[in-house]
Amino acid sequence: MEYKKTSQIAASPERVFAFHELPDAFERLVPPWENVKVIKKADISEIGSQVIIEQKLFGIVPSRWIAEHTAYEPPRMFEDVQISGPFRKWRHKHIVVPDGDGAMLIDEIEYEPPFSIFGRALEPLLVRPKLEKMFEYRHRVTKEWCEAQKTEL
């Protein structure tokens, strides 16, 4: 399955990419309604660097997610892949491309939900709406930071 979120940001691609390189970028991008605890941070510039988070799926089921950074091409793209976690498959590309005087932020995700046929049947009801809500939040946070603090870096 695939999910894609695109947003136009009135800031340079370098600035948008720099936001993702902030030491606390991941924490900034976690929506407040998500019950997530960062166990180990990753450095997106280090291929092989891993982030480990713990969360409660649906607010009750404990889950540990390990994702590894597999590509880093500043200021255009970085990628992470789930090593273990709630999905059967998860590959997330963070893409930044020039767009007029600003940039286009694109999140592309290839994933397979857990629980085989049962998971695929429930994907439109449980997984897709959660992805849409989460990435709407993430893009809003990124856009606000990039556009509001043009003089800082």
Secondary structure as GFF3:
##gff-version 3
##sequence-region A 1 153
A	DSSP	beta_strand	2	9	.	.	.	ID=ss1
A	DSSP	alpha_helix	13	21	.	.	.	ID=ss2
A	DSSP	alpha_helix	25	29	.	.	.	ID=ss3
A	DSSP	beta_strand	36	40	.	.	.	ID=ss4
A	DSSP	beta_strand	50	57	.	.	.	ID=ss5
A	DSSP	beta_strand	61	73	.	.	.	ID=ss6
A	DSSP	beta_strand	77	84	.	.	.	ID=ss7
A	DSSP	beta_strand	89	99	.	.	.	ID=ss8
A	DSSP	beta_strand	102	112	.	.	.	ID=ss9
A	DSSP	alpha_helix	116	122	.	.	.	ID=ss10
A	DSSP	pi_helix	123	127	.	.	.	ID=ss11
A	DSSP	alpha_helix	128	148	.	.	.	ID=ss12
###
